[in-house]
Amino acid sequence: MQAHRLTEQLSVAAQIGVDDIATIAARGFRSIVNNRPDDEAPGQPANAELEAAARRAGLDWRHIPVVSGKVNDVQVRSFAEALGQLPGPVLAFCRSGTRCSALWAMQAEGTVDSILATTQAAGYDLSILRPWLEMSGRG
């Protein structure tokens, strides 16, 4: 499992499996956010299965399912609330990490350039979000 750090308290990753949970805990993560809807792809582990394994490992869990390409304001607020409430550091995952990065970008503080530079440095080109970020009042 490869995690891409966005901030000191948040990293993002592609789909995890039950076997990854021990590694995630050993790396010092204290919480996991699953941004993937159940049954999005064949063979994908169910949220309940992953959550149970995470809780057995002592990790907090939040499920904020987002359909690819259809992020909405409620999900962005839920993601921001999760980051504010869950003990960090937090690992968020989806199919590739892009949805998690977009959720972070859409609630992050800072200039558009700094937000997009952060996601780019983590391997996620979210330049498509520039107009939305600019319209939301970021400098």
Helices and strands as residue ranges (DSSP letters): E 3-5, E 10-13, G 18-20, H 21-26, E 31-34, H 47-56, E 60-63, H 73-85, E 90-93, H 98-107, H 112-121, G 127-129, H 130-135
